[in-house]
Amino acid sequence: MKKVGIYEAKTHFTKWIDQVAEGETLIITRHGKPVAIMNSYEPADKTDLKQVKNELRHLRKEKTLKGQSVRQMIEEGRR
């Protein structure tokens, strides 16, 4: 991890972005005290839609509305 002052980070921003993109972590300091961390972006894994659909089906089997329709529950909540 490298430490860089705000002025240096601002002045050479492109240079530091390139290093961060290569995996370097950068701590940005103000008057020697850390104020921010720059690290590379790692996108989240894509969600498997089939798995989500199966989990929803499983949830629907476990949880019931106890004989009520959604409309009845909405009306009951309005009282």
N, C-alpha and C positions, 0 to 999 in steps of 0.2 A: 504494500500500500504506500502510495506516495502522498505527501502533504504539500499543498500548494496554496499560497495566499490568494485572496479574491482578485487582487489586481493582476497577478500572474495568470490566473485561470481565465479572466476576462480578456486579457491581451492576447493570449495564445490558445483561445478556446478550441479552434479547429485541431490543433496539435493534440490537445488533451482528449478531445472526442475520439480521435483516431486511436489513441492508446487505450482508452476505455473500451472501444469496440473490439480491440484485440484481447480483452480480458483483464486489463489493469483496473484496479479500484483506486479512486482518487478521493482523498479527503481535502475539502476546501476549508481553509481557515481564515479567520478574521482576527487580527492582532494575536496570532499564534494559537487561538482557540478554535477547535473544530466546529463548523457550522453546517456542513453538508457533506454528503457522500455521493459520488458519481460512480455508478457501475453499469455494466452492459445490460441491455434489455434482453430478457429471456421470455418469449411468449409462452403462455400457458398451453398445456396440451389440449388438443381438440377433444371436445366431448363426444363420446360415442353415443349417437342418438338412439341406437337400438338398445343400448344398456339403459338409458334414461327411460325409454318407453317400457321396458320390462320392469324397471323399478316402480314406475307409476302403476302398472297393472298389479304388481304385488301389493303396493300400498292400498289400492282400491279394494283388494280382497281382505286385507287386515282391518281397515277402518270402514265402518258403515255409518249411515245416517240414522240408524235406529228406526227404520220404517218411514221416516219423513222424506218428503221431496225437498229439493233445494228451494222451491217456491215457498213451501210451508215454513221452512227455516227463515227465509227472508222476511216473510210476513210476521213471524213470531218476534223477530228482532226489532221490528218497527213499533211494537206495542210499548 
